[in-house]
Amino acid sequence: MMCTINTEDKILNASIILFSQKGYSAVTTKEIAKEAGVSEMTLFRHFENKHNLFEKAFDKFVFSPKVIALFEEFEWDLERDLNKICSSYQDTLYQNQKIILMHFKNEELNPDFDATLFKFPNEFKKLLCNYFEEMKSRGTIRENPETLAMSFLATNFGLFVTSLIMKKLTFETDMQVYITSCIKIFAKGITC
C-alpha cells in the first residue's frame, strides 16, 4: 500500500529544503510551491504567507511532543536523566539540521524569524531549569539551575555544530560514548 503525503506536508517539506539551501530571505513562495508540486495559490490557501509557513514548518519539525514527554519521565538520577536529555537533544538537532543551516544562511535577521527560531532552545532551557531546580531541592546539585541549563545547552549545541561542520568528529569516539563521558564529567562537577 502506497502512502501519500498530504498537500500541507508537501509544502512544509519543500519549504524546509529550500530555506536550508538558500536561507529564508532568498526563497520565494513561488519556488516553494514549484518544489512541492502545487500552485502558489494553494500554498497561500494553506499558510497565507511565507512567515506563517516558516512558523508551521518550525513547529512541526523542531519542538516535538517527544521532547516534552522526555521531561515527564525522569528517574531523578542525574547521570541517567542527563544522558537521556542529551541524546534526545542531539537527535532533535540532527533531525532539524536543515532548519539550523537555514538560520546560518539567513543574513537578514528578522525579529519575527528569530522569535520562531529561538522558541525551541528557550523552551528546552525552561524544561532544563525546572529539572535542575528539582534536583537542587532534592539536595543532588548545588549550582544555580539557570546557569547549569545554559552550560548544558551551550555544550550540547557546540557538540552538534562541531559534528555538523566537520561532518564527523575529529576523533574516533562514538557519539554516544562521547555523550556519556561528557555527562559523567558534567554531573561530577555539579553534584553535592
PyMOL commands that set and color helices and strands:
alter all, ss='L'
color gray80, all
select helices_A, chain A and resi 7-22+29-36+40-47+50-61+65-70+78-95+97-105+111-117+119-137+145-166+175-190
alter helices_A, ss='H'
color red, helices_A
deselect
rebuild
show_as cartoon
